[in-house]
Each structure stands twice: as structure tokens, then as C-alpha cells.
Amino acid sequence: MDVNLTYEAAYKELQQISKDIENETVSVDVLAEKVKRASFLITFCQQRLKSTETEVNKIIAQMEGGGKP
């Protein structure tokens, strides 16, 4: 697992993998490895977005409730 992976880095890597696959620059020997990495990155990004959404909603709820935590 990538401890220091950020959403931006994961998204950028995912875009590169997608581009490589679309342009057929990925050899058959590493295709499964790239698809597995892409799957991990997609899951990571989805989790990060969900976590951020939850945090933002919590902050908004606090603001609407008079700032009480």
C-alpha cells in the first residue's frame, strides 16, 4: 500500500495507465499488473472522495447547528 499516496497522484497515475492501455503501449505481459494497479487506484480515489464528502458534510452540519462540534 502507498502510505504517502495523494488523491492527485493516484488520479494522475490512473490517467496515465488509461492512456497507455488506450494507446496500446502496454505489453500483454504487464497488462494484468496495470489493470490490478488501476483497480487499486480507483478504489483509493473513491474512498478518498467519500471520506472528504463525509467530512465536508459534518463541517456544514456544524456550521448550520451554530458551530457546535
C-alpha positions in Angstrom: 0.0 0.0 0.0 1.2 3.5 -0.8 1.3 5.3 2.5 2.0 8.8 1.1 -0.3 8.4 -1.9 -2.5 11.5 -2.5 -5.7 11.7 -4.5 -4.0 13.9 -7.1 -1.1 11.5 -7.6 -3.4 8.5 -7.7 -5.7 10.2 -10.3 -2.7 11.2 -12.4 -1.3 7.7 -12.4 -4.7 6.3 -13.2 -5.0 8.7 -16.2 -1.5 7.5 -17.4 -2.4 3.9 -17.1 -5.6 4.5 -19.0 -3.8 6.4 -21.7 -1.2 3.7 -22.1 -3.8 1.0 -22.4 -5.9 3.0 -24.9 -2.7 3.7 -27.0 -1.8 0.0 -26.8 1.6 0.9 -25.3 1.2 -1.7 -22.5 2.6 -5.1 -23.4 0.5 -8.2 -22.8 3.0 -9.3 -20.2 2.2 -6.4 -17.9 -1.4 -5.7 -18.8 -2.8 -7.6 -15.8 -0.5 -5.8 -13.5 -1.6 -2.4 -14.8 -5.3 -3.3 -14.6 -4.7 -4.5 -11.0 -3.0 -1.2 -10.1 -5.8 0.7 -11.8 -8.3 -1.1 -9.8 -6.4 -0.2 -6.6 -6.2 3.4 -7.6 -9.9 3.6 -8.4 -10.8 2.2 -5.0 -8.4 4.6 -3.3 -9.8 7.6 -5.1 -13.4 6.6 -4.4 -12.6 6.1 -0.7 -10.8 9.5 -0.5 -13.8 11.2 -2.2 -16.3 9.6 0.1 -14.2 10.5 3.2 -13.9 14.1 2.0 -17.6 14.3 1.4 -18.4 13.0 4.8 -16.0 15.4 6.4 -17.4 18.4 4.5 -21.0 17.4 5.3 -20.0 17.2 9.0 -18.5 20.7 8.9 -21.6 22.1 7.1 -23.8 20.5 9.7 -21.8 22.0 12.5 -22.0 25.4 10.8 -25.8 25.1 10.5 -26.1 24.0 14.1 -24.5 27.1 15.5 -20.9 25.9 15.3 -21.2 23.2 17.9 -18.9 20.2 17.3 
